[in-house]
Amino acid sequence: MECDFILFGYGHEGSLRSTDYHGGDVVNFMPAVVVQGFRPGEVNAVRGQPLMLVSFNVVRHTSGIDGRTYFLAVADGETPENIDIRILGENPNPAP
């Protein structure tokens, strides 16, 4: 079933992503794209970014604003902040 997740970690700070989810403790998403700058005169200044999936832990969060439960995807070692504000901004579908 297609479910919405709010991602934290690997460059994501509250990004909304959807994936096919059938339960389990882990979901996989791509890390956030890193913006690169250019400087005049540099050759080969752009470094490629690997296309790979990374694992996020699935966490259920009950919003203190609307009382609904939402899925979070949190990388190891990350502590999400301002979760309810991120939910308001991204407007995900609640967890089934």
N, CA, C and O of each residue as an XYZ file, in Angstrom:
384
protein
N       0.843     -1.169      0.000
C       0.000      0.000      0.000
C       0.892      1.237      0.000
O       1.912      1.270      0.689
N       0.514      2.246     -0.764
C       1.273      3.496     -0.863
C       1.069      4.312      0.417
O      -0.063      4.622      0.786
N       2.171      4.657      1.089
C       2.105      5.423      2.333
C       3.053      6.618      2.262
O       4.089      6.574      1.600
N       2.674      7.679      2.956
C       3.506      8.880      3.053
C       4.411      8.799      4.268
O       4.008      8.316      5.326
N       5.639      9.273      4.109
C       6.616      9.332      5.192
C       7.223     10.725      5.236
O       7.444     11.348      4.198
N       7.490     11.209      6.438
C       8.274     12.426      6.633
C       9.678     11.957      6.986
O       9.863     11.267      7.988
N      10.682     12.324      6.168
C      12.048     11.818      6.326
C      12.927     12.761      7.132
O      12.861     13.983      7.004
N      13.757     12.137      7.975
C      14.761     12.855      8.760
C      16.076     12.096      8.668
O      16.145     10.916      9.014
N      17.115     12.771      8.204
C      18.436     12.165      8.088
C      18.852     12.030      6.632
O      18.026     12.143      5.726
N      20.142     11.786      6.415
C      20.725     11.677      5.074
C      20.389     12.909      4.237
O      20.124     12.798      3.040
N      20.400     14.072      4.864
C      20.135     15.319      4.158
C      18.675     15.739      4.139
O      18.360     16.842      3.693
N      17.789     14.897      4.605
C      16.363     15.230      4.672
C      16.047     15.794      6.057
O      16.442     15.216      7.070
N      15.360     16.884      6.100
C      14.944     17.486      7.376
C      13.454     17.752      7.340
O      13.010     18.894      7.458
N      12.688     16.692      7.177
C      11.246     16.824      7.145
C      10.663     16.759      5.756
O       9.594     17.317      5.509
N      11.344     16.087      4.837
C      10.862     15.952      3.454
C       9.751     14.912      3.372
O       9.787     13.900      4.072
N       8.779     15.161      2.527
C       7.691     14.214      2.301
C       8.046     13.309      1.129
O       8.386     13.786      0.046
N       7.964     12.008      1.351
C       8.169     11.020      0.297
C       7.125      9.923      0.481
O       6.654      9.680      1.592
N       6.774      9.268     -0.614
C       5.822      8.159     -0.582
C       6.496      6.899     -1.090
O       7.385      6.951     -1.940
N       6.061      5.774     -0.562
C       6.585      4.493     -1.027
C       5.563      3.405     -0.748
O       4.642      3.587      0.049
N       5.736      2.280     -1.410
C       4.903      1.119     -1.173
C       5.361      0.488      0.142
O       6.517      0.079      0.257
N       4.483      0.405      1.122
C       4.861     -0.060      2.457
C       3.867     -1.108      2.938
O       2.655     -0.896      2.906
N       4.398     -2.236      3.382
C       3.560     -3.341      3.866
C       3.935     -3.747      5.288
O       3.823     -4.918      5.653
N       4.374     -2.793      6.078
C       4.789     -3.085      7.448
C       6.294     -3.276      7.518
O       6.986     -3.244      6.500
N       6.778     -3.468      8.701
C       8.211     -3.647      8.890
C       8.817     -2.462      9.622
O       8.171     -1.433      9.816
N      10.056     -2.627     10.018
C      10.741     -1.626     10.830
C      11.586     -0.659     10.013
O      12.039      0.358     10.538
N      11.807     -0.964      8.720
C      12.732     -0.174      7.907
C      12.111      0.098      6.535
O      11.426     -0.753      5.969
N      12.367      1.303      6.013
C      12.023      1.648      4.633
C      13.273      2.230      3.974
O      14.168      2.729      4.656
N      13.325      2.163      2.672
C      14.495      2.652      1.934
C      14.110      3.811      1.029
O      13.111      3.763      0.311
N      14.934      4.857      1.084
C      14.771      6.022      0.227
C      16.153      6.473     -0.222
O      17.166      6.049      0.335
N      16.186      7.330     -1.224
C      17.451      7.918     -1.659
C      17.808      9.079     -0.742
O      16.911      9.774     -0.264
N      19.095      9.308     -0.483
C      19.502     10.493      0.277
C      19.123     11.761     -0.485
O      18.894     11.724     -1.694
N      19.060     12.868      0.225
C      18.752     14.153     -0.418
C      19.881     14.529     -1.369
O      21.043     14.193     -1.138
N      19.530     15.217     -2.422
C      20.520     15.697     -3.388
C      21.298     16.841     -2.751
O      20.713     17.713     -2.109
N      22.607     16.837     -2.928
C      23.459     17.885     -2.373
C      23.708     18.931     -3.448
O      24.155     18.607     -4.548
N      23.419     20.173     -3.129
C      23.650     21.258     -4.077
C      25.141     21.557     -4.113
O      25.800     21.638     -3.077
N      25.657     21.720     -5.322
C      27.078     21.991     -5.475
C      27.280     23.362     -6.090
O      26.484     23.806     -6.917
N      28.332     24.021     -5.687
C      28.652     25.334     -6.247
C      29.755     25.226     -7.276
O      30.513     24.256     -7.296
N      29.838     26.205     -8.109
C      30.875     26.269     -9.133
C      31.748     27.482     -8.865
O      31.264     28.526     -8.427
N      33.027     27.337     -9.130
C      33.947     28.466     -9.051
C      34.607     28.631    -10.406
O      35.001     27.644    -11.027
N      34.730     29.847    -10.866
C      35.359     30.076    -12.169
C      36.767     29.470    -12.214
O      37.543     29.588    -11.266
N      37.064     28.838    -13.311
C      38.405     28.299    -13.509
C      38.588     26.873    -13.033
O      39.624     26.271    -13.318
N      37.633     26.310    -12.325
C      37.778     24.930    -11.858
C      37.382     23.964    -12.960
O      36.368     24.141    -13.636
N      38.197     22.951    -13.122
C      37.905     21.906    -14.088
C      37.386     20.702    -13.321
O      37.905     20.361    -12.258
N      36.367     20.065    -13.860
C      35.766     18.898    -13.205
C      35.305     19.218    -11.789
O      35.518     18.432    -10.866
N      34.676     20.368    -11.624
C      34.235     20.797    -10.299
C      33.003     20.041     -9.817
O      32.717     20.014     -8.620
N      32.287     19.439    -10.731
C      31.071     18.721    -10.344
C      31.416     17.277    -10.036
O      32.006     16.571    -10.854
N      31.042     16.857     -8.854
C      31.257     15.464     -8.453
C      29.923     14.737     -8.537
O      28.906     15.233     -8.051
N      29.932     13.589     -9.140
C      28.713     12.795     -9.245
C      28.273     12.298     -7.881
O      29.088     12.081     -6.985
N      26.982     12.123     -7.744
C      26.435     11.585     -6.503
C      25.903     10.189     -6.789
O      25.166      9.994     -7.755
N      26.267      9.223     -5.966
C      25.825      7.855     -6.224
C      24.309      7.730     -6.056
O      23.721      8.305     -5.141
N      23.700      6.973     -6.949
C      22.278      6.679     -6.840
C      22.139      5.392     -6.050
O      22.379      4.302     -6.568
N      21.754      5.527     -4.806
C      21.638      4.361     -3.940
C      20.497      4.594     -2.960
O      20.087      5.728     -2.714
N      20.010      3.529     -2.423
C      18.992      3.619     -1.388
C      19.651      3.451     -0.031
O      20.596      2.679      0.132
N      19.132      4.189      0.938
C      19.618      4.061      2.311
C      18.425      3.709      3.201
O      17.274      3.986      2.861
N      18.723      3.097      4.336
C      17.667      2.627      5.234
C      17.292      3.673      6.271
O      18.149      4.354      6.835
N      16.007      3.781      6.505
C      15.448      4.645      7.545
C      14.584      3.776      8.454
O      13.927      2.846      7.987
N      14.587      4.078      9.739
C      13.733      3.383     10.688
C      12.325      3.963     10.632
O      12.153      5.180     10.581
N      11.327      3.098     10.642
C       9.934      3.540     10.619
C       9.499      3.868     12.043
O       9.645      3.053     12.955
N       8.962      5.077     12.218
C       8.483      5.538     13.516
C       7.069      6.063     13.326
O       6.799      6.794     12.373
N       6.165      5.694     14.227
C       4.805      6.251     14.206
C       4.784      7.441     15.153
O       5.237      7.351     16.294
N       4.255      8.554     14.666
C       4.183      9.780     15.470
C       2.738     10.261     15.508
O       2.109     10.439     14.465
N       2.214     10.470     16.714
C       0.880     11.033     16.864
C       1.018     12.539     17.028
O       1.668     13.025     17.954
N       0.399     13.259     16.118
C       0.498     14.715     16.103
C      -0.205     15.319     17.305
O      -1.320     14.929     17.652
N       0.462     16.274     17.935
C      -0.141     17.012     19.031
C      -1.116     18.071     18.529
O      -1.835     18.683     19.319
N      -1.140     18.286     17.213
C      -2.019     19.309     16.631
C      -3.356     18.715     16.215
O      -4.406     19.223     16.607
N      -3.332     17.635     15.419
C      -4.600     17.073     14.949
C      -4.920     15.699     15.526
O      -5.987     15.151     15.247
N      -4.015     15.129     16.330
C      -4.261     13.844     16.979
C      -4.154     12.632     16.065
O      -4.377     11.508     16.515
N      -3.819     12.828     14.797
C      -3.656     11.715     13.871
C      -2.248     11.144     13.962
O      -1.322     11.813     14.420
N      -2.103      9.904     13.520
C      -0.807      9.244     13.534
C      -0.211      9.278     12.132
O      -0.894      9.000     11.146
N       1.069      9.621     12.059
C       1.789      9.727     10.790
C       3.045      8.873     10.845
O       3.583      8.603     11.919
N       3.509      8.448      9.662
C       4.761      7.709      9.558
C       5.923      8.684      9.414
O       5.869      9.634      8.633
N       6.977      8.425     10.189
C       8.254      9.108     10.023
C       9.257      8.062      9.559
O       9.128      6.884      9.891
N      10.241      8.482      8.803
C      11.370      7.642      8.422
C      12.607      8.355      8.958
O      12.960      9.439      8.495
N      13.263      7.731      9.942
C      14.340      8.394     10.680
C      15.634      7.594     10.547
O      15.663      6.397     10.834
N      16.692      8.253     10.115
C      17.999      7.604      9.987
C      18.586      7.356     11.375
O      18.293      8.088     12.320
N      19.411      6.326     11.488
C      20.100      6.034     12.749
C      20.861      7.260     13.228
O      21.543      7.921     12.444
N      20.746      7.558     14.501
C      21.484      8.667     15.090
C      20.802     10.016     14.941
O      21.292     11.004     15.487
N      19.697     10.092     14.228
C      18.974     11.353     14.039
C      17.898     11.515     15.106
O      17.259     10.546     15.516
N      17.710     12.747     15.544
C      16.631     13.087     16.460
C      15.769     14.143     15.776
O      16.153     15.311     15.704
N      14.601     13.734     15.272
C      13.749     14.694     14.558
C      13.300     15.828     15.480
O      13.020     15.618     16.660
N      13.239     17.023     14.919
C      12.773     18.189     15.652
C      11.628     18.838     14.882
O      11.546     18.726     13.659
N      10.750     19.515     15.607
C       9.622     20.239     15.001
C       8.793     19.346     14.080
O       8.418     19.749     12.979
N       8.516     18.144     14.541
C       7.809     17.168     13.710
C       6.434     17.676     13.301
O       6.076     17.608     12.126
N       5.665     18.180     14.249
C       4.315     18.635     13.922
C       4.318     19.804     12.941
O       3.422     19.916     12.104
N       5.314     20.668     13.040
C       5.431     21.771     12.083
C       5.728     21.220     10.689
O       5.184     21.706      9.697
N       6.587     20.211     10.616
C       6.903     19.582      9.317
C       5.656     18.925      8.732
O       5.414     19.004      7.528
N       4.868     18.279      9.587
C       3.632     17.651      9.119
C       2.679     18.705      8.566
O       2.075     18.508      7.511
N       2.545     19.822      9.274
C       1.673     20.885      8.776
C       2.143     21.410      7.425
O       1.325     21.681      6.546
N       3.448     21.555      7.255
C       4.000     22.097      6.017
C       3.916     21.137      4.849
O       3.688     21.566      3.718
N       4.093     19.857      5.093
C       4.139     18.863      4.010
C       2.781     18.227      3.734
O       2.555     17.719      2.636
N       1.878     18.246      4.704
C       0.515     17.719      4.549
C       0.475     16.261      4.083
O      -0.152     15.961      3.067
N       1.134     15.351      4.809
C       1.095     13.940      4.416
C      -0.253     13.306      4.752
O      -1.017     13.834      5.560
N      -0.528     12.180      4.128
C      -1.687     11.387      4.528
C      -1.357     10.677      5.838
O      -0.222     10.234      6.020
N      -2.309     10.558      6.748
C      -2.047      9.835      8.001
C      -1.733      8.370      7.734
O      -2.082      7.831      6.684
N      -1.072      7.733      8.690
C      -0.787      6.312      8.585
C      -2.108      5.537      8.614
O      -3.036      5.920      9.326
N      -2.194      4.455      7.847
C      -3.437      3.662      7.843
C      -3.646      2.940      9.159
O      -4.639      2.232      9.324
